[in-house]
Amino acid sequence: MLILLCEAETSATSITLFVVSVEGLVVARCFPLGDGGRVALHDLWSRRQSTKFNGVSYIVQRGAEAAYGEAGRQQIRDLIAFYLDNARIIRGAFTAMGLEVHGGINAPYVWIKTPGGISSWQFFDKLLTEAHVVGTPGRMMDHLRKGTLKTDKIKALILDEADEMLSMVFIDDIEWILEHMPEERQTALFSATMPPPIRKICDKYLRDPVEITIKIKTSISPNIRQRYLKRRNPEKPETLVNILETEDYDAVLVFDKTKNGTLEVAERLNLV
């Protein structure tokens, strides 16, 4: 490609040009300003690139953009509600034990005052040596990487609500944790459903497992007519309002997957 530098005189100012002969494209090296000054095209392009990327890959930026969409915000709210519910359970258990508890209300973090005057590290050692350890995937991975959680003495590993962890995109973390567990151990897995990814984990990490399935016999009254509508999450509240405005009813029960979702539905119905 031939690139030629030349000077072009205009009535306003002198502009240095790049002339690309292959395409016949003329690109200004500097642009004139209203005050008589000039600004380099390189500086403008550098600012554009820095603003657009800012050291973050484009795919990460698009992911962040999606997080601010309606579906992304709903997923974030569901995840926060999931952790807040866990924090509520933990806080309630510690409170019932008579311990001094802080947090776990507006944020999914719980602090307790260690009993018996022992330090936090002594309490942590006591948990590791004398008690069963229950942890979320992220925290367990953090401790495993730091070496603060030893796995050589683990005799049993329980995966609870495996399908929920799958829906919360923790499945890769679960596999990472399982690969860092001792080979000689007993593993139990509890799941309300058995989708293919969970079945794959069972086949890969469980040895001669015994599958226990709880069957619940349900009977549907012939006097009940059942219907369902497929809607995306953002459309569900408005659809519910439309149904309530057009159908005759004596009472209505509305179920939502999360506490946060229940509050949103209640707020929407209060506006009707």
Backbone hydrogen bonds, N-H to C=O, Kabsch-Sander energy under -0.5 kcal/mol:
donor,donor_aa,acceptor,acceptor_aa,energy
3,I,1,M,-0.5
4,L,19,V,-1.9
6,C,17,L,-1.5
8,A,15,I,-1.9
10,T,13,T,-1.1
15,I,8,A,-2.2
17,L,6,C,-2.1
18,F,27,V,-3.0
19,V,4,L,-2.1
19,V,17,L,-0.5
20,V,18,F,-0.6
20,V,25,L,-2.5
21,S,2,L,-1.6
21,S,19,V,-0.8
24,G,20,V,-1.4
25,L,20,V,-1.1
27,V,18,F,-2.4
27,V,25,L,-0.6
29,R,16,T,-2.9
30,C,16,T,-0.9
31,F,39,V,-2.7
33,L,37,G,-3.1
36,G,33,L,-1.7
39,V,31,F,-2.2
41,L,29,R,-3.3
44,L,40,A,-1.6
45,W,41,L,-2.7
46,S,42,H,-2.6
47,R,43,D,-2.1
48,R,44,L,-2.2
49,Q,45,W,-2.7
50,S,46,S,-2.5
51,T,47,R,-2.4
52,K,48,R,-2.4
53,F,49,Q,-2.6
54,N,49,Q,-0.8
54,N,50,S,-0.7
56,V,53,F,-2.8
61,Q,57,S,-1.9
62,R,58,Y,-2.3
63,G,59,I,-1.9
64,A,60,V,-2.4
65,E,61,Q,-2.4
66,A,62,R,-2.4
67,A,63,G,-1.7
68,Y,64,A,-0.7
68,Y,65,E,-0.9
69,G,66,A,-1.5
72,G,66,A,-0.6
73,R,69,G,-2.9
74,Q,70,E,-2.0
75,Q,71,A,-2.2
76,I,72,G,-2.2
77,R,73,R,-2.6
78,D,74,Q,-2.4
79,L,75,Q,-2.2
80,I,76,I,-2.6
81,A,77,R,-2.6
82,F,78,D,-2.1
83,Y,79,L,-2.0
84,L,80,I,-2.8
85,D,81,A,-2.2
86,N,82,F,-1.6
87,A,83,Y,-2.6
88,R,84,L,-2.2
89,I,85,D,-1.9
90,I,86,N,-2.4
91,R,87,A,-2.9
92,G,88,R,-2.5
93,A,89,I,-2.1
94,F,90,I,-2.4
95,T,91,R,-2.5
96,A,92,G,-2.3
97,M,93,A,-1.2
98,G,95,T,-1.7
99,L,94,F,-2.1
101,V,99,L,-0.6
102,H,111,W,-3.0
104,G,107,A,-0.8
104,G,109,Y,-1.6
109,Y,107,A,-1.8
111,W,102,H,-3.0
113,K,100,E,-2.2
114,T,112,I,-0.6
117,G,114,T,-0.7
118,I,115,P,-1.4
123,F,119,S,-2.2
124,F,120,S,-2.2
125,D,121,W,-2.4
126,K,122,Q,-1.8
127,L,123,F,-2.0
128,L,124,F,-1.9
129,T,125,D,-2.1
130,E,126,K,-2.6
131,A,126,K,-0.7
131,A,127,L,-1.0
134,V,132,H,-0.5
140,M,136,T,-2.4
141,M,137,P,-2.4
142,D,138,G,-2.0
143,H,139,R,-2.4
144,L,140,M,-2.5
145,R,141,M,-2.4
146,K,142,D,-1.9
147,G,143,H,-1.1
148,T,143,H,-1.6
149,L,143,H,-1.1
154,I,151,T,-1.5
157,L,186,Q,-3.0
159,L,188,A,-3.0
160,D,158,I,-0.7
162,A,190,F,-2.5
165,M,161,E,-1.9
166,L,162,A,-1.7
167,S,163,D,-2.1
168,M,164,E,-1.6
169,V,166,L,-1.6
170,F,165,M,-3.1
174,I,170,F,-2.3
175,E,171,I,-2.0
176,W,172,D,-2.0
177,I,173,D,-2.3
178,L,174,I,-2.6
179,E,175,E,-2.0
180,H,176,W,-0.6
180,H,177,I,-1.2
181,M,178,L,-1.3
185,R,183,E,-1.1
186,Q,155,K,-2.6
188,A,157,L,-2.6
190,F,159,L,-3.3
198,I,195,P,-0.8
199,R,195,P,-2.3
200,K,196,P,-2.4
201,I,197,P,-1.5
202,C,198,I,-2.1
203,D,199,R,-2.3
204,K,200,K,-1.8
205,Y,201,I,-2.9
206,L,202,C,-1.8
208,D,206,L,-0.6
211,E,209,P,-0.6
212,I,210,V,-0.5
213,T,211,E,-0.6
214,I,212,I,-0.5
215,K,213,T,-0.7
216,I,214,I,-0.6
217,K,215,K,-0.6
218,T,216,I,-0.6
221,S,219,S,-0.5
224,I,221,S,-1.8
225,R,223,N,-0.5
226,Q,224,I,-0.6
231,R,229,L,-0.6
235,E,232,R,-1.3
236,K,232,R,-1.0
236,K,233,N,-1.0
239,T,235,E,-2.1
240,L,236,K,-2.6
241,V,237,P,-2.2
242,N,238,E,-2.3
243,I,239,T,-2.2
244,L,240,L,-2.4
245,E,241,V,-1.8
246,T,242,N,-1.1
246,T,243,I,-0.6
247,E,243,I,-2.4
262,T,258,T,-1.8
263,L,259,K,-2.0
264,E,260,N,-1.8
265,V,261,G,-2.2
266,A,262,T,-2.4
267,E,263,L,-2.3
268,R,264,E,-2.2
269,L,265,V,-2.4
270,N,266,A,-1.8
271,L,267,E,-0.7
271,L,268,R,-0.7
272,V,269,L,-1.1
